[in-house]
Amino acid sequence: MTRSIILSNGRLTILADQNYLLRELYYPLSTDNHLHVGRIGIWVNNSFYWLHDLHPQIEYEEDTLSAKVEATVEGIKIKIKDAVDMAYEILSREVTVEGNKEVKIFFAWDYHIFGTEYGDTALYDPATDGIIHYKRDRWFLFTCDIPTYQYATGYKEVMGYQGTWKDCEDGELSNNPIAQGAVDSAISFKINTGTTFYCWLISGYNYGDVRRKNEYVQNKSPRELIDRTEKFWRAWLIKAKDYDKVVRRSLLTIVANWQENGAIPASLDTDIMRFNKDTYNYVWHRDAAFASIALTLLGYQDFSRKFFTFSNDLLFNGFLFQKYTVDGFWGSTWHPWTTGYVPIQEDETALLIYALWIHFRKFWDVDFVKDLYRPMVKSAADFLSTYVDEKTGLPLPSYDLWEERRGIHFFTSAAVYAGLVAASKFAEFFGDEEYKDKYFSAAQLIRKGLDTFYQGDHFARMLGDKGFDKTVDSSTVLGALLVYDPMDPRVISNRKIVEEKLNVNGGIIRYEGDWYLKESDKPNPWYITTLWVAQQHIAEGNIGKATEYLNWVLKNSLPTGIIPEQITPSGNYPSVSPLVWSHAELVRTYYYLKNGFTKFI
């Protein structure tokens, strides 16, 4: 189910779906999702209701990473505000119950610590009046500032047991104090009249750690933690004060996915696992590069610096692998090692250098970049400039940005061109004349080769063993923006053909005949593809048309401002949400609207 909320401080990250079931909890990095589901229940008038069944209203507190949830049942209104503290691995929760009836509030926690359901322990801890779940060095404590009414721990997903969450539904819990294995827990609180109380979920590495953090919350108060976190994010957005609130929401969404070590995964929504038991929880340097560019353009330096530092050690013989885990290991891949070519997506290596150049041009942080010049810029550019076909000057075959086919791709070649020009500019800045000319000459050969992709009225997407694949592909719009003058007649004609062939319900699909997650006879429009066409219109001066595409994106995003990867013609969201790249393209599009289009090279 679509994720509507993401809360994070780079060490503790939590996502909730559109009915406010908590679905993901990552700590201390997003290497493993420790949570299966977190539920909230209400007992009133001798009847039980799960909050998610009430279809609550969900939104963010404006310009913050605080979630607001509201639902009404049996004359009782319940309001919840959640915020992950800006400094510590603590989720603070404010619960307001309005009404004069006796109410019980239940919190049920079903963990899969380290991503598995086995080997966990759930226990009631009298010292903190809370529930603890732990496995090895992952500990989670949940407690509140009013006395616990009842609690329960028990078994789930084994021997036919559904879990203690099911015990909540009769309004009473067993007070069973501990369980091990495949376990979950529930804790309840009785309220006689309307009131506001506070709870907190603490992540730590052992019992002493969560106890110390618990004492910290009690001394500071969870209300103060929520307040300071909201003030922090509003202050953080000062650089974007002249931009629309949707841009500010996109910035917050991007940094909510950004991990403290500099890794920026494509998406932390695990619902996509239902297809092939894998997720988008990897660093694709293509997506990450555009996320870095988005923050750079609006003046945010530190996140990108951490990303480049994270990436510096990942280059292997001058290139990047397909994707990486957030702790810096090779991610899963489908690229065969038997083709005779390096099994990579070459645009990712190139876009890393392109993003670093934009960062450098914005901040001129010479001391930072000089340490990356030899191991990152020159290493990657040496590979990019030599991994070419001697006859055409184009890059040798690699896999496309859609991760579907091997060949010599228009977008990949355009990205390599941009990366080499950026490397040439770095070499010029550092007085490395020989390499400046080497990289620039290789880039010009690629540009000459790219001209051959223009076939009649649009750019072919790929050159393969059987010649040019003329399938209309939206990525040629983005590729052209990296290489050509946007007023080049070929570029404009290509944009027109993309709009003519790929428009579905006002958005732009990836390419003709796209099959990925298709639910009907029509492919699904994507948000990034629609925004690329908007950017080309901005470059041409067609602001009205660009605004139409922007409005389509906003209209078809989630009410919380979260932007998914794609949407079906019937309005469903079949893939991950949020997708970091979608938010990055929104930021870049608004930047171009405000400042005009530029290639930066």
C-alpha positions in Angstrom: 0.0 0.0 0.0 1.2 3.5 -0.9 3.4 5.2 1.7 2.1 8.7 2.5 4.5 9.7 5.2 8.2 9.5 5.8 9.9 10.7 9.0 13.6 10.7 9.6 16.7 12.2 11.0 19.2 10.1 8.9 19.5 7.5 11.6 15.9 6.6 12.5 13.5 6.5 9.5 9.8 5.5 9.7 7.3 5.3 6.9 3.5 5.1 7.2 0.9 4.1 4.6 -2.2 6.0 3.5 -4.2 4.7 6.5 -1.3 5.3 8.9 -0.2 1.8 9.5 3.5 2.1 10.2 5.2 -0.1 7.7 8.9 0.6 7.8 11.4 1.4 10.6 15.0 1.7 9.8 17.8 2.1 12.3 20.6 3.1 12.4 20.8 3.1 8.6 18.2 1.8 6.1 20.0 -1.5 5.7 17.1 -3.5 7.2 13.5 -2.8 7.8 12.9 -3.9 11.4 9.1 -3.3 11.4 6.4 -5.5 10.0 3.5 -3.2 11.1 2.7 -0.8 13.8 -1.0 -0.4 14.7 -3.1 2.0 16.7 -6.5 0.8 18.2 -9.4 2.5 20.0 -11.9 0.9 22.4 -15.0 3.0 23.0 -18.6 2.2 23.8 -17.6 -1.5 24.2 -16.5 -1.7 20.6 -13.0 -1.8 19.1 -11.7 0.0 16.1 -8.3 0.0 14.3 -7.3 3.5 13.3 -6.4 2.3 9.8 -9.9 1.0 9.3 -11.3 4.5 10.0 -9.4 5.9 7.0 -7.9 8.8 9.0 -7.0 12.1 7.6 -3.2 12.3 7.2 -1.1 15.3 6.5 2.2 16.9 7.4 2.6 19.9 9.6 3.6 22.5 7.0 7.3 22.9 6.4 8.2 20.1 8.9 8.7 16.4 9.1 5.9 16.0 11.6 2.9 13.9 10.7 -0.7 14.8 11.7 -3.4 12.1 11.9 -7.0 12.6 12.8 -10.1 10.3 13.0 -13.5 10.3 14.5 -15.4 7.3 15.9 -18.4 7.0 18.3 -18.4 10.7 19.1 -14.7 10.5 20.0 -12.0 12.4 18.0 -8.4 11.2 18.2 -5.5 13.3 17.0 -2.0 12.0 16.7 1.2 13.9 15.9 4.4 12.0 15.2 7.9 13.4 14.8 11.3 11.8 14.6 13.6 14.0 16.8 16.1 16.1 14.9 19.0 14.9 17.1 18.2 11.5 18.7 16.8 8.2 17.5 13.4 8.9 19.1 9.9 9.0 17.7 7.8 11.4 19.8 4.0 11.0 19.7 1.4 13.4 20.9 -2.1 11.8 21.4 -5.1 13.9 21.9 -8.5 12.4 22.7 -11.5 14.7 22.5 -14.8 13.6 24.2 -16.2 12.7 27.5 -16.4 8.9 27.2 -14.1 6.3 28.7 -11.6 5.3 26.0 -8.8 2.8 25.8 -6.0 3.5 23.3 -3.9 0.5 22.1 -0.5 0.5 20.4 0.4 -2.9 18.8 4.0 -3.5 17.6 4.9 -6.3 15.2 8.6 -6.3 14.5 10.8 -8.2 12.1 14.1 -7.1 13.6 16.9 -7.4 11.0 14.2 -8.1 8.5 13.2 -11.5 9.9 10.4 -12.6 12.2 12.5 -15.2 14.2 14.8 -14.8 17.2 13.1 -11.7 18.6 12.3 -11.0 22.2 9.3 -8.9 23.4 8.9 -8.0 27.0 7.2 -5.7 29.4 9.8 -3.6 31.3 8.5 -2.4 34.7 11.4 0.1 35.1 10.2 2.1 32.1 6.6 1.0 32.2 7.1 0.1 28.5 7.3 -2.6 25.9 10.8 -3.6 24.6 11.6 -5.6 21.5 15.2 -6.6 20.8 17.5 -8.8 18.8 21.2 -8.5 19.2 22.1 -4.8 19.0 18.7 -3.6 17.8 16.5 -2.5 20.7 13.2 -0.7 20.6 11.4 0.7 23.6 7.9 2.1 23.6 6.3 3.9 26.6 4.1 6.8 27.5 3.8 9.5 30.1 0.6 8.1 31.7 0.4 4.7 33.5 0.0 1.6 31.4 -3.4 0.0 31.7 -2.6 -3.4 30.3 0.1 -5.1 28.1 0.7 -8.3 26.3 3.4 -10.2 24.5 2.9 -13.3 22.5 3.5 -15.3 19.3 2.6 -14.6 15.7 3.2 -16.1 12.3 3.7 -19.5 13.9 1.5 -22.5 14.9 -1.6 -20.6 13.7 -1.1 -17.6 16.0 -2.1 -14.3 14.5 -0.5 -12.2 17.2 -1.3 -10.2 20.3 -2.7 -7.4 18.1 -5.7 -9.7 17.7 -6.1 -9.8 21.5 -6.7 -6.0 21.5 -10.0 -6.4 19.7 -11.9 -7.5 22.8 -10.6 -4.5 24.8 -8.5 -6.5 27.2 -4.9 -7.7 27.2 -3.4 -10.7 29.0 -0.5 -9.0 30.8 1.8 -11.8 29.6 5.2 -10.2 30.3 7.6 -11.9 27.8 7.8 -14.0 24.7 10.6 -15.0 22.3 10.9 -16.1 18.7 8.2 -14.9 16.3 6.6 -12.4 18.7 4.6 -9.2 18.8 3.2 -7.0 21.6 0.5 -4.6 22.6 0.1 -2.0 25.3 -3.0 -0.1 26.3 -3.9 3.1 28.2 -7.3 4.0 29.8 -8.6 7.5 29.6 -11.8 8.6 31.4 -12.2 12.1 29.8 -10.6 13.9 26.9 -7.0 14.5 27.3 -3.6 14.8 25.7 -0.8 12.4 26.5 2.6 11.7 25.0 4.4 8.5 24.0 7.8 7.8 22.5 9.5 5.0 20.6 13.3 4.8 21.2 15.8 2.9 19.1 19.1 1.9 20.6 21.9 -0.7 20.5 21.4 -2.2 24.0 19.3 -1.9 27.2 21.5 0.7 28.7 21.2 2.8 25.6 17.4 2.9 25.4 17.3 3.5 29.2 19.6 6.5 28.9 17.5 7.9 26.0 14.3 7.3 27.9 15.6 9.4 30.8 16.5 12.1 28.3 13.0 12.2 27.0 11.6 12.3 30.5 13.9 15.2 31.4 13.3 17.2 28.2 9.6 16.1 27.6 8.4 14.7 24.3 6.4 17.9 23.7 9.7 19.8 23.6 11.3 17.3 21.3 8.4 17.7 18.8 8.6 21.5 19.1 12.3 21.7 18.6 12.2 19.3 15.6 9.5 21.4 13.9 11.5 24.6 14.5 14.6 22.9 13.1 13.0 21.9 9.8 11.4 25.3 9.4 14.8 26.9 9.9 16.4 24.4 7.6 14.1 25.5 4.8 15.1 29.1 5.0 17.1 28.7 1.8 13.9 27.7 0.0 11.7 30.4 1.4 11.1 32.0 -2.0 9.9 28.7 -3.5 6.4 27.1 -3.5 5.5 24.9 -0.6 5.5 21.8 -2.8 9.2 22.4 -3.5 9.9 22.7 0.3 8.0 19.4 0.8 10.1 17.7 -1.9 13.3 19.0 -0.2 12.1 17.5 3.1 11.2 14.3 1.4 14.6 14.0 -0.2 16.5 14.6 3.0 14.2 12.2 4.9 15.5 9.4 2.7 19.1 10.6 3.0 21.1 8.5 5.4 23.6 10.0 7.9 26.5 8.4 6.1 25.7 10.1 2.8 23.8 7.2 1.1 20.6 8.2 -0.6 18.4 5.2 -1.5 16.0 5.4 -4.3 13.0 4.5 -2.1 12.4 2.9 1.3 8.9 1.7 0.5 9.1 -2.1 0.9 5.7 -2.9 -0.6 7.4 -3.4 -4.0 8.9 -6.6 -2.5 5.7 -8.4 -3.4 6.9 -8.8 -7.0 10.4 -10.3 -6.8 11.3 -10.2 -3.1 13.6 -7.2 -3.6 13.2 -3.5 -3.0 14.3 0.0 -4.1 16.3 0.3 -0.9 19.6 0.8 -2.8 21.8 3.6 -3.9 21.5 4.0 -7.6 23.9 6.7 -8.5 21.7 7.9 -11.3 18.8 8.7 -8.9 21.2 9.9 -6.2 23.1 12.3 -8.6 19.8 14.0 -9.5 18.9 14.2 -5.8 22.3 15.8 -5.1 21.8 18.3 -8.0 18.3 19.3 -6.6 19.7 20.1 -3.2 22.7 21.8 -4.6 20.6 24.1 -6.8 18.8 25.4 -3.8 21.9 26.0 -1.8 22.2 22.9 0.4 25.8 21.7 0.6 26.3 19.2 3.4 24.1 16.4 2.2 25.8 16.3 -1.2 29.2 16.4 0.4 28.4 13.4 2.4 27.1 11.6 -0.7 30.3 12.3 -2.7 32.4 11.1 0.3 30.3 8.0 0.5 30.7 7.3 -3.2 34.4 8.0 -3.4 35.3 4.5 -2.1 32.9 2.7 -4.3 34.5 3.2 -7.7 36.0 -0.1 -9.0 38.5 0.4 -11.9 37.0 3.8 -12.5 33.3 2.8 -12.7 30.4 2.2 -10.4 28.4 -1.0 -10.1 24.7 -1.1 -10.8 23.6 -0.3 -7.2 24.8 -0.3 -3.7 23.5 -1.0 -0.2 23.3 2.0 2.0 26.3 0.7 4.0 28.4 0.6 0.8 28.3 -2.9 -0.5 27.3 -4.2 -3.9 23.6 -4.5 -4.2 21.7 -7.3 -6.0 21.9 -7.2 -9.8 20.6 -8.9 -12.9 23.5 -7.8 -15.2 25.2 -10.9 -16.6 29.0 -11.1 -16.4 29.2 -13.2 -19.6 28.6 -10.6 -22.4 32.2 -9.5 -22.9 31.4 -6.1 -21.6 31.5 -4.6 -18.1 28.1 -5.3 -16.5 27.2 -1.7 -15.6 24.9 1.2 -16.3 27.5 3.6 -17.5 25.4 6.7 -17.0 25.7 6.3 -13.3 29.4 6.8 -13.2 29.1 9.8 -15.6 26.3 11.5 -13.6 28.3 11.3 -10.4 31.0 13.5 -12.0 28.4 15.8 -13.5 26.7 16.2 -10.2 30.0 16.9 -8.5 30.7 19.6 -11.0 27.4 21.4 -10.4 28.1 21.2 -6.7 31.6 22.7 -7.2 30.3 25.4 -9.5 27.7 26.4 -6.9 29.9 26.3 -3.7 33.5 26.5 -5.0 34.6 24.3 -2.1 38.1 23.8 -3.5 39.5 22.0 -0.4 36.7 19.5 -0.4 36.9 18.7 -4.2 40.7 18.6 -4.5 40.6 15.4 -2.4 38.2 13.9 -4.8 39.9 15.0 -8.0 42.3 12.2 -8.4 40.4 9.2 -6.9 37.0 10.1 -8.2 37.0 12.6 -11.1 40.1 11.4 -12.9 39.5 7.8 -12.2 36.0 7.9 -13.6 36.9 10.1 -16.5 39.8 7.9 -17.5 37.4 5.0 -17.6 34.7 6.9 -19.5 37.1 8.3 -22.1 38.6 4.9 -22.9 35.5 2.6 -22.6 34.5 3.7 -26.2 34.1 2.2 -29.6 37.0 3.3 -31.7 35.0 3.6 -34.9 32.0 5.6 -33.6 33.5 7.3 -30.6 30.4 6.3 -28.6 30.5 4.4 -25.3 30.7 0.7 -25.5 27.4 -1.2 -24.7 26.0 -1.0 -21.2 22.6 -1.3 -19.6 20.0 1.5 -20.0 18.5 3.7 -17.3 15.3 1.6 -17.3 17.4 -1.4 -16.5 15.9 -3.5 -19.3 18.3 -3.9 -22.2 22.0 -3.7 -23.2 23.2 -1.6 -26.0 24.6 1.9 -26.9 21.9 4.1 -25.5 21.1 7.7 -26.4 20.6 8.8 -22.8 23.7 6.9 -21.5 25.9 8.4 -24.2 24.5 11.9 -23.4 25.3 11.3 -19.7 28.8 10.2 -20.5 29.2 13.3 -22.6 28.1 15.5 -19.7 30.4 13.6 -17.3 33.4 14.0 -19.6 32.8 17.7 -20.1 32.5 18.1 -16.4 35.8 16.3 -15.9 37.4 18.5 -18.5 36.3 21.6 -16.6 37.7 20.1 -13.3 41.0 19.4 -15.1 41.1 23.0 -16.4 40.4 24.4 -13.0 43.3 22.4 -11.4 45.7 23.2 -14.3 45.7 19.7 -15.6 45.9 20.7 -19.3 46.7 17.3 -20.8 43.6 15.7 -19.2 41.4 18.7 -19.9 42.0 18.1 -23.6 41.8 14.3 -23.3 38.4 14.4 -21.7 37.0 17.2 -23.9 38.1 15.4 -27.1 36.4 12.2 -26.0 33.2 14.2 -25.2 33.2 15.8 -28.6 33.5 12.4 -30.3 30.5 11.2 -28.3 28.5 14.3 -29.3 29.3 13.7 -33.0 28.1 10.1 -32.5 24.9 11.2 -30.9 24.0 13.1 -34.0 23.6 9.8 -35.8 20.8 8.8 -33.4 18.5 11.4 -35.0 16.2 9.2 -37.2 13.7 11.2 -39.2 11.9 13.2 -36.6 13.2 12.0 -33.2 16.2 10.5 -31.5 16.4 6.7 -31.5 16.8 5.3 -28.0 19.5 2.7 -28.7 22.0 1.5 -31.2 22.2 -2.3 -31.0 23.4 -5.3 -33.0 20.5 -4.8 -35.5 20.9 -1.1 -35.9 19.0 1.8 -34.4 16.0 1.0 -32.1 13.6 3.9 -33.0 11.1 3.2 -30.2 10.0 6.6 -28.9 11.5 6.9 -25.4 11.1 9.8 -23.0 14.7 9.5 -21.8 15.8 11.1 -25.0 14.3 14.3 -23.8 16.5 14.4 -20.7 19.5 13.2 -22.7 19.1 16.0 -25.3 18.9 18.6 -22.5 22.4 17.4 -21.3 24.0 17.8 -24.8 22.2 20.1 -27.2 20.9 23.6 -27.4 17.3 23.2 -26.4 16.2 25.3 -29.4 17.9 22.9 -31.8 15.2 21.9 -34.2 16.0 18.2 -33.7 15.5 18.6 -29.9 12.2 20.3 -30.4 11.0 17.8 -32.9 12.0 15.0 -30.5 10.0 16.6 -27.7 6.9 16.9 -29.9 7.1 13.2 -31.0 7.5 12.1 -27.3 4.4 14.1 -26.4 2.5 12.8 -29.4 3.3 9.1 -28.8 3.7 8.9 -25.0 1.0 11.1 -23.5 -1.5 9.1 -21.3 -4.1 11.1 -19.4 -1.9 14.1 -19.4 1.3 12.5 -18.2 4.2 10.9 -20.1 4.9 7.2 -20.1 8.5 5.9 -20.3 8.4 4.6 -23.9 6.1 3.0 -26.5 4.9 -0.4 -25.3 6.1 0.0 -21.8 5.0 -3.1 -19.8 6.3 -2.5 -16.3 3.5 -2.8 -13.7 0.9 -2.2 -16.4 -2.7 -2.8 -15.2 -4.5 -2.1 -18.5 -3.9 -1.8 -22.2 -2.2 1.6 -21.6 1.2 2.0 -19.9 1.6 4.0 -16.7 2.7 7.6 -16.8 5.8 8.4 -14.7 6.4 11.6 -12.8 10.1 12.0 -13.8 9.3 11.6 -17.5 6.5 14.1 -17.3 8.8 16.6 -15.6 11.6 16.1 -18.2 9.1 17.3 -20.9 8.2 20.2 -18.6 11.9 21.1 -18.4 12.3 21.1 -22.1 9.3 23.4 -22.5 10.8 25.7 -20.0 14.0 25.7 -22.0 12.0 26.6 -25.1 10.2 29.4 -23.2 6.8 27.5 -23.2 6.0 28.3 -19.6 2.3 27.7 -19.9 2.8 24.2 -21.3 5.4 23.4 -18.7 3.0 24.6 -16.0 0.3 22.2 -17.3 2.7 19.2 -16.8 3.6 20.5 -13.3 0.0 20.7 -12.4 -0.5 17.2 -13.6 2.2 16.0 -11.3 0.8 17.9 -8.3 -2.8 16.8 -9.1 -1.7 13.1 -9.2 0.6 13.2 -6.2 -0.5 12.0 -2.8 -2.5 14.5 -0.6 0.6 14.7 1.8 2.7 15.9 -1.1 4.6 12.6 -1.5 5.3 11.8 -5.2 5.4 8.1 -6.3 7.2 6.6 -9.2 4.2 6.1 -11.5 0.4 6.1 -11.6 -1.9 3.8 -13.6 -4.5 5.3 -16.0 -7.1 4.4 -13.4 -5.4 6.3 -10.7 -3.6 3.6 -8.7 -0.1 3.7 -7.5 1.5 0.3 -8.4 5.1 1.0 -7.4 7.1 2.7 -4.7 6.2 5.9 -2.9 8.0 8.2 -2.4 10.5 7.9 -5.2 13.4 10.3 -4.4 14.1 10.9 -8.1 10.5 12.1 -8.6 11.0 14.8 -5.9 14.4 15.7 -7.3 12.9 16.4 -10.7 10.1 18.5 -9.2 12.8 20.6 -7.5 14.8 20.9 -10.6 11.8 21.9 -12.7 10.8 24.7 -10.3 14.4 25.9 -10.2 14.4 26.2 -14.0 11.1 28.1 -13.9 12.6 30.6 -11.5 16.1 30.9 -12.8 16.0 29.7 -16.4 17.3 26.5 -17.9 21.0 25.7 -18.0 23.1 22.6 -18.6 25.8 23.8 -16.1 28.6 22.6 -18.5 
